[in-house]
Amino acid sequence: MMDYQRLSTLSQKIQNGAASKPEKDDYMWMIYQNGSINKYQYDNYRNDQNKTDILNAGLTIGAILLLGALLKKVVNA
């Protein structure tokens, strides 16, 4: 199960420019493990190929995941 709190925290740190490389890597690993990016994209990120573009896409994907989790919480409340 996705740790949405951790995803949110890492997302904020990345957006604020305060995330370390291991934190960025952890964020992208979470997105990959969730199935939101494929192995090719994850491997390109890890191999520094289009790293910034993939990380930015990951931030967008993460925002969508967080919005989905929030909506699910509201609907089930």
CORGIPE-V246069 format. One line per field, one symbol per residue. phi: phi as a letter, one per 20 degrees, with the letter a starting at -180 (. if undefined). psi: psi as a letter, one per 20 degrees, with the letter a starting at -180 (. if undefined). A space follows every 10 residues. Layout:
BEGIN
phi = ???
psi = ???
END
This chain:
BEGIN
phi = .fefffgfff gffffemdef ggffffgfff ffffnecefg ffffgfeldl gfffffffff ffffffffff fffffee
psi = qpnhgggggg gggghijjpr ghggggghgg gghijhqrhg gghgghjkok ggghggghhg ghggghgghg hggghi.
END
